[in-house]
Structures are given as structure tokens and as C-alpha cells.
Amino acid sequence: MPAADSIWLRPERASRGPAPGYDRDALASAGVALADAQGLAAVTMRAVADALGAGPASLYRYVTTREELVELMVDRAHAEIRYPARTGDWLADLLALARESRRVTLAHPWLLDATATRTPLGPNTVAYLEHALGAVADLDVPTRDKLEAIAVLSAVVSALTRTEITQAQAGQGIPEWQQAQAAYLTHVASDGEHPHLAAAFASTGTDSESVDALFTRIVTGVLTGLLRAS
């Protein structure tokens, strides 16, 4: 697909013709409201048009496909990410960014499906990348490693948040889920046929931890492992 086909490289409205009754932000806001209430599958061109009090055909003056509408929605949600002043501690700054990403995803769970195969690079998503790169600008590692670490960070945040949302929908928190899993694995490990599993539980125990502590521990481990200065 030519780069010029990106919605972000096209003017919001044509230079000729009647003035549009809406704008991209109105479409995105309507789509976000639908997805928040009913899930991403509920977001169709007709449903968004109905929410705006317009005809479905009129939306094609702003977007060419539903995928472009979802791109607008993802970027609209990412506009809610807050960027605190950098502290000079790259790990603390990336952790703060990860927590913001988690907060926004918990507020808009459909983001997990919307970005499952790719993350549209709208202006607010680019702002996230810029901020993350700024946090590690002085770190003595190759730029490639920094970009890969940021990509992995996004994937880890998505995976952890998906688990958190899934367990909440099942009526239990992460600590309760951990305890149930640990109880089962402890039982399995006691049969004598899984010596490595038994050793692992003997050395680590089965105590659960809060969601925040789990999130911080895993993200910290991933980032320090990937961005350890050579």
C-alpha cells in the first residue's frame, strides 16, 4: 500500500465540496463510546453513523474503511496517556509510561483486540514512542535494542493487562487466580513425576502478590534484561 494511502497523510476534508458535518475526532469519539459499551465488534460504519445521526455513506467522506475508523479510535484512546516529567531514571520513566498504558487499556479493553496484530501509528501513538525513546536517550545501548525493548514493553503490558481483564470478567482478581493455579501445580508436583516443577515450587513458594507488584516486577525484569548496558 503506498504511504500516501495512510489516513494520517490525507487532509481531513477535501478541498472542494460542501463542508462536512463532522470531523475525524467526532467519528473516533463515537466509535470509542460504542466499543467501551459493547466491545470492538459492535463498531460498524452503520452503528457509528447511527450514533452521529448520519447516514452510513456519509462516513466515507472521512474514512475509506472500518480499519481506518479503528485507527482513529486507537489514536483517540492513546490521547489519554499522561506523560509526567522525566526524572532522568530511564527505568522509572519507562515504568511510569507502562503504568499509563495499562491504565488506558483497562479503561478501554477493546484496545487489546484493536492492536492485537498491529499498532496503528497515529499522532498520539507516535507521541508515546517519542516519549519512550526520550526516556532511554542517554542509555548506552544500540538504538535497535531500544526500539525492540519498547516494542516488547508494549507487548508485555498488553499480555499482563489482558490477563487482568480476563480474570476480572471471570469474577476473580489476579491474586485469587494465582492461588488457584499454584494449588493445582503444587498438587501435580507432588506426584513425583515432575521433579523440576516440585523444585521450583519448593524454592519460590506459592505466595501471591498484588497486581501492581506483579506488574512492576515483570516489567522491571523485562526492561533491565533487554536494556542492560554492555
C-alpha positions as CSV (number, residue, x, y, z in Angstrom):
1,M,0.0,0.0,0.0
2,P,1.5,3.4,-0.9
3,A,2.4,5.6,2.0
4,A,0.1,8.3,0.7
5,D,-2.9,6.0,1.4
6,S,-2.3,6.4,5.1
7,I,-5.2,8.3,6.7
8,W,-2.7,10.4,8.6
9,L,-1.2,11.7,5.3
10,R,-4.5,12.7,3.8
11,P,-6.2,16.0,4.6
12,E,-9.1,15.7,6.9
13,R,-11.5,17.1,4.4
14,A,-11.4,17.6,0.6
15,S,-10.6,21.0,-0.7
16,R,-13.8,21.0,-2.7
17,G,-17.4,20.2,-2.0
18,P,-19.7,21.1,0.9
19,A,-18.3,21.5,4.4
20,P,-18.5,18.2,6.3
21,G,-21.0,18.0,9.2
22,Y,-18.5,16.1,11.4
23,D,-14.8,15.5,11.7
24,R,-12.5,12.6,12.4
25,D,-12.5,13.3,16.1
26,A,-16.3,13.0,16.2
27,L,-16.1,9.7,14.4
28,A,-13.4,8.4,16.7
29,S,-15.3,9.6,19.9
30,A,-18.5,7.8,18.7
31,G,-16.6,4.6,17.9
32,V,-14.8,4.7,21.3
33,A,-18.1,5.1,23.1
34,L,-19.6,2.2,21.2
35,A,-16.5,0.0,21.9
36,D,-16.4,0.9,25.6
37,A,-20.1,-0.1,26.0
38,Q,-20.4,-3.1,23.7
39,G,-16.9,-4.2,22.5
40,L,-15.0,-3.7,19.3
41,A,-17.2,-5.9,17.3
42,A,-20.1,-3.5,17.8
43,V,-18.3,-0.8,16.0
44,T,-19.5,-0.8,12.4
45,M,-19.8,2.0,10.0
46,R,-23.6,1.9,10.3
47,A,-23.5,1.9,14.1
48,V,-21.2,4.9,14.2
49,A,-23.3,6.7,11.7
50,D,-26.4,6.0,13.7
51,A,-24.7,7.3,16.8
52,L,-23.9,10.5,15.0
53,G,-27.4,10.8,13.4
54,A,-25.9,10.5,9.9
55,G,-26.2,8.1,7.0
56,P,-23.5,5.3,6.7
57,A,-22.5,6.6,3.3
58,S,-21.5,10.0,4.8
59,L,-18.8,8.4,6.9
60,Y,-16.8,7.5,3.8
61,R,-16.1,11.2,3.4
62,Y,-13.8,10.8,6.4
63,V,-12.6,7.2,6.3
64,T,-12.4,4.7,3.5
65,T,-12.7,1.5,5.6
66,R,-13.7,0.3,9.0
67,E,-10.0,-0.3,9.7
68,E,-9.3,3.4,9.3
69,L,-12.1,4.1,11.7
70,V,-10.5,1.8,14.2
71,E,-7.2,3.6,13.7
72,L,-8.8,6.8,14.6
73,M,-10.3,5.2,17.7
74,V,-7.0,3.7,18.8
75,D,-5.3,7.1,18.5
76,R,-8.2,8.8,20.3
77,A,-7.7,6.4,23.2
78,H,-4.0,6.9,23.3
79,A,-4.5,10.6,23.7
80,E,-5.5,9.8,27.3
81,I,-2.0,8.7,28.1
82,R,-0.4,11.2,30.5
83,Y,3.3,12.0,30.2
84,P,4.8,13.1,33.6
85,A,8.1,15.0,33.5
86,R,11.1,12.7,33.1
87,T,13.1,12.0,36.2
88,G,16.4,11.1,34.5
89,D,16.0,7.5,35.7
90,W,15.2,5.6,32.5
91,L,13.7,2.6,34.3
92,A,11.4,4.7,36.5
93,D,10.3,6.7,33.4
94,L,9.5,3.6,31.4
95,L,7.7,2.1,34.3
96,A,5.6,5.2,34.6
97,L,4.8,5.0,30.9
98,A,3.9,1.3,31.2
99,R,1.6,2.1,34.1
100,E,-0.1,4.8,32.0
101,S,-0.5,2.4,29.1
102,R,-2.1,-0.2,31.5
103,R,-4.4,2.4,32.9
104,V,-5.7,3.5,29.5
105,T,-6.1,-0.2,28.3
106,L,-8.1,-1.1,31.5
107,A,-10.3,1.9,30.7
108,H,-10.7,0.7,27.0
109,P,-10.3,-3.1,27.0
110,W,-11.1,-3.2,23.2
111,L,-7.7,-1.8,22.6
112,L,-6.3,-5.2,23.1
113,D,-8.2,-6.6,20.1
114,A,-7.7,-3.4,18.1
115,T,-3.9,-3.7,18.4
116,A,-3.6,-7.5,18.5
117,T,-1.9,-7.8,15.1
118,R,-0.5,-4.3,14.7
119,T,-0.5,-0.9,16.4
120,P,-1.6,1.9,14.1
121,L,0.9,4.7,14.2
122,G,-1.3,7.8,14.6
123,P,-0.1,11.0,16.1
124,N,-0.8,10.0,19.7
125,T,0.9,6.6,19.3
126,V,3.9,8.4,17.8
127,A,3.9,10.7,20.9
128,Y,4.2,7.5,23.1
129,L,7.1,6.2,21.1
130,E,8.8,9.6,21.2
131,H,8.4,9.8,25.0
132,A,9.7,6.3,25.4
133,L,12.7,7.0,23.2
134,G,13.4,10.1,25.2
135,A,13.5,8.2,28.4
136,V,16.3,5.9,27.1
137,A,18.1,8.6,25.0
138,D,21.2,8.6,27.2
139,L,21.3,4.9,27.7
140,D,24.5,3.3,26.3
141,V,22.8,0.6,24.1
142,P,22.2,0.4,20.4
143,T,19.2,2.2,19.0
144,R,17.9,-1.1,17.6
145,D,17.9,-2.5,21.2
146,K,15.9,0.5,22.4
147,L,13.3,0.2,19.7
148,E,13.0,-3.6,20.3
149,A,12.7,-3.1,24.1
150,I,9.9,-0.5,23.6
151,A,8.0,-2.9,21.3
152,V,8.5,-5.8,23.8
153,L,7.3,-3.4,26.6
154,S,4.1,-2.8,24.8
155,A,3.6,-6.5,24.2
156,V,4.2,-7.3,27.9
157,V,1.8,-4.6,29.1
158,S,-0.8,-5.9,26.7
159,A,-0.4,-9.5,27.9
160,L,-0.5,-8.6,31.6
161,T,-3.5,-6.3,31.1
162,R,-5.3,-8.9,29.1
163,T,-4.9,-11.4,31.9
164,E,-6.1,-8.8,34.4
165,I,-9.2,-8.0,32.4
166,T,-10.0,-11.7,31.7
167,Q,-9.8,-12.6,35.3
168,A,-11.9,-9.7,36.3
169,Q,-14.5,-10.8,33.8
170,A,-14.4,-14.2,35.4
171,G,-15.1,-12.7,38.8
172,Q,-11.7,-13.0,40.4
173,G,-8.6,-11.0,40.8
174,I,-5.0,-11.9,39.8
175,P,-4.1,-13.0,43.4
176,E,-7.0,-15.4,43.5
177,W,-6.2,-16.8,40.1
178,Q,-2.5,-17.2,41.1
179,Q,-3.5,-19.1,44.2
180,A,-5.8,-21.4,42.3
181,Q,-3.1,-22.1,39.7
182,A,-0.5,-22.6,42.5
183,A,-2.7,-25.1,44.3
184,Y,-3.2,-27.1,41.2
185,L,0.5,-27.1,40.2
186,T,1.5,-28.0,43.8
187,H,-0.8,-31.0,43.6
188,V,0.7,-32.0,40.3
189,A,4.3,-31.6,41.5
190,S,3.6,-33.9,44.4
191,D,3.3,-37.0,42.2
192,G,7.0,-37.4,41.8
193,E,6.9,-37.2,38.0
194,H,7.7,-33.5,37.7
195,P,10.9,-33.0,39.7
196,H,11.7,-29.6,38.2
197,L,8.2,-28.3,38.9
198,A,8.5,-29.6,42.5
199,A,11.9,-27.9,42.9
200,A,10.6,-24.7,41.5
201,F,7.7,-24.5,44.0
202,A,10.0,-25.6,46.8
203,S,12.3,-22.7,46.2
204,T,9.7,-20.0,45.4
205,G,6.7,-20.9,47.4
206,T,3.1,-20.2,46.4
207,D,2.5,-16.8,47.9
208,S,0.5,-14.4,45.7
209,E,1.3,-10.8,45.1
210,S,-0.8,-7.7,44.3
211,V,-1.5,-6.9,40.7
212,D,0.6,-3.7,40.9
213,A,3.6,-5.6,42.4
214,L,3.3,-8.3,39.8
215,F,3.2,-5.7,37.0
216,T,6.1,-3.8,38.4
217,R,8.3,-6.9,38.9
218,I,7.7,-8.3,35.5
219,V,8.1,-5.1,33.6
220,T,11.2,-4.2,35.5
221,G,12.7,-7.6,34.8
222,V,12.0,-7.4,31.1
223,L,13.3,-3.9,30.7
224,T,16.5,-4.4,32.7
225,G,17.2,-7.6,30.8
226,L,16.7,-6.0,27.4
227,L,18.4,-2.7,28.1
228,R,21.4,-3.7,30.2
229,A,24.3,-1.6,29.1
230,S,27.1,-3.5,27.6
